[in-house]
Amino acid sequence: MNICIIDDDKIYQFLLKKTIHIIRESISVHSYYNGEEALRDFQKIDSICDIIFLDLNMPKMDGLEFMEAYQQLSKSITVTPKIYVATSSISEKDRLEVASYGMVKGYLVKPITLEMVQEILK
Amino acid sequence: MGTKSNFPTSWLTIRPKIIGVAVFLATLLLFSLIIYQEYSLSKDDEKQKETEVLAVIEQNIEQSLKNSYMAALTIALTIDDEGKPHNFEQIAGTILSKNPTIGSVQLVPNGIISYVYPYKSNQKALELDILKDSYSKEEANEAIMDRNMRFAGPIKLKQGGEVVVGRLPIFIQNKFWGFSVVIMDMKDFLANAGIDQFTEMGFKFKWSKHKTNSSQETFFYGETNSYDVKQASKVYIKDGNWSIYIYSTNKEHLLLSLLPLLIVALLISILIGFFTCNFLQQPLRLQRELEAQAVQLFNSEQKFETIFNLAPIGIVHVSAENFKFITANEYFLNKLGLSLEELKKITFDAVWREPEDLTKLLERGGRVETDFIHTKEDDTSLRVKITWLKNKNKPNYIFTVDDITERYKTQSDLAELKSRMEMAAQIAQLGYWEWNADTNEILWTDAMYEICKVSKDTKLTAEFVFSRIHPSDVGRYIECSKLLLNGKDCKPYEIRILAPDGTYIYVLGHFESEKNSEGRLAKIKGTLIDISGEKRIKEELNQSYDMVLNQNQRLINFSYIVSHNLRSHASNIQSLAHLLFEMDHTQEQKEMFNMLDSVSKALDETLFDLNDVINIQNNVQISIENILVKNYIERVLKSLQIEIFQKNAQIHINVPAETKINFNPAYFESILFNFMSNSLKYCHPERSPIIHLDYLVLKDRFVLQIKDNGIGIDLEKNGDKLFGMYKTFSKNADSKGLGLFISKSQMEALGGEITVESELGKGSIFNLCFN
């Protein structure tokens, strides 16, 4: 199983990775600091993620922009990953905006707890 | 009046026309008789004249015949005894010259015409035997028989003309010798008789010849049909066997000549009849006029009485001696509320509030305005205007009393109103101005000069007013003036007026046009109020508002960034603490990590709440729906059912099932949840909570009232902090203090309001007032 974390917060990346590994050591976790970086990697290695934890507020390419770009890209990809938006924003506006993307499987408000990850990995 | 008190007069007056006609007929009859008399006399007169004329004519004819006889005798004397005439020619000539009527003479011995004179004209007759000739023999023989001269004729001559022939039989020694014949021209004969002369005088003649021994009468002179001979006078002349008739034609004209008289008589009769009739009608007419006048008089009296009583002014008749009422009209009685009987018991001066005014009025004359006492309604006053006059012949006065109470009151009110308005204008510093369209004059009140800061002796002209207006506002001013001049309305507007110190004064002007009775523009008028102060305040306010708006925006951005960024860190700390807590530690470390966990959790919650607050206040477009209140109450109760059960709470809901409000559903649920959970949370430790939910309408607003028997709030101490952020008043461990603040914000965001009544230890009432 492959999980991607796209977030500019290094501590968050570390904590989430740690949490995932607490649940299952075998899961490989890739971390990117922004959408652009992730997208570039996706194109290059043609790797397929099962789950993406996506932050909204990021430099260069934020979460929403990433999803726009990924929609274009994913046309050539047969298996689509489950995208979970994980943000510290509790703004209703952001939540509504995200909901309009069909590929988003969940909207998570940080902090991401062990229980939340367990639920997703089930 | 009008009864038949005097029969003959009445009878005459009743039938004047019949009597007129009778008089006319009688007069006419009288005149007719007179005229007839006149006529008879004239007729007799004419008859007389006829007889006289006839006598003259008879005489003339007798004379002619006598002359003829004498002539015939003279001729006969020329015959000697042997029967031979001597000097016939000479004697005949002498006779003819003496008797012009005699045309010729003949001697006819033995009936044969043997001698004629004048010979020439008569020689044809010679040798004619008259005794044998048919037309003469009869008469000739008669003459012989009579032995007297006979006249024959008229005889038509062969040579023309008519003649009368006189034949004198001559006997010598008693033996017939022959005839001496005298022949007269008929014309001459008639002329000699005077017939021509009398014909000219209007007499008409007829002449006839009777045949001997027969009644046969042959007319030979005169117009045959001109008159009936029976009506004529007549004379018979035996010598010629003639009858002469005379008829005066004047008789025919007699009636005609009387005609004018007859007409005059008729006219006079008509006149007399008419005058009689007219004269007799006179009393009747007089009587009728009298009756008409009586009716008129009666009407006038009635009219006067009506006018007196219905006059819209009081009229009283008062004795001059003691001011006792003689009479008063209804108006006066009504005004004083008295009957005439009651009035007669009092005197005129008694109704005067100031009786000395009456004395003054009578001394001074003219009119007076004073107060009357309304006796029935105690002390009520009537304001009246009184005029009076003295009755010329009698010792009394007539007063007119006009009730001017209303007018007086109106005038007073008007004066009051005016002073109030002036005062209001003074207080409001309201300037009033008007422009007269006819005279082009401009009028300003004192306040106007003060507002415009010009001295009061400034001459006001259109140019001056124009020069005072800020150039940017001139266009507006002209536009408004045009509208007003065309009789349209102009909305109030603000303009700037140049003050003498060069600054501008902001004024608000109201404008109006006034039309005269013909609908033409008479005036433009308006008010002006100095709003410089308000203007300044408004500008400052606007600036403050902009500043606050700006600050608010910045604050929101700031708080958003803060909450977001802080949350990131907070959530990381929380996660870290959580992970650390899971690791192996000493007991002390474990406790500390546990504390760190709860601190980070509290921080996160705080930031969460802060975000909520920002969201509510920032979100200007909240959807509003028509929601059924009951549904939300049920939902809230459901989510609170554990607490209700645990605390054994009683919930009394008194909200009609169909009640609906316009509100945001999420907010409504949140607010309701907040208050309900608060009521449960802050319940009194010694009693089970009882919560009442009531629907009320207060001041046209829908109010949801939540009443509990909880611990209550000391409003005096904490009232101002009740809805503040993070204020808690209880020692309750759960209270964070943000709930009421959020609810209040949500209510206010949608125009609602929350009021609170509470008493410490007894309970609280929260009123959610919805718009």
Boltz contact constraints between the chains, C-beta under 6 A:
constraints:
  - contact:
      token1: [A, 11]
      token2: [B, 572]
      max_distance: 6.0
  - contact:
      token1: [A, 12]
      token2: [B, 572]
      max_distance: 6.0
  - contact:
      token1: [A, 15]
      token2: [B, 575]
      max_distance: 6.0
  - contact:
      token1: [A, 88]
      token2: [B, 564]
      max_distance: 6.0
  - contact:
      token1: [A, 88]
      token2: [B, 567]
      max_distance: 6.0
  - contact:
      token1: [A, 88]
      token2: [B, 568]
      max_distance: 6.0
  - contact:
      token1: [A, 88]
      token2: [B, 571]
      max_distance: 6.0
  - contact:
      token1: [A, 89]
      token2: [B, 564]
      max_distance: 6.0
  - contact:
      token1: [A, 90]
      token2: [B, 611]
      max_distance: 6.0
  - contact:
      token1: [A, 110]
      token2: [B, 571]
      max_distance: 6.0
  - contact:
      token1: [A, 111]
      token2: [B, 571]
      max_distance: 6.0
  - contact:
      token1: [A, 111]
      token2: [B, 574]
      max_distance: 6.0
  - contact:
      token1: [A, 111]
      token2: [B, 575]
      max_distance: 6.0
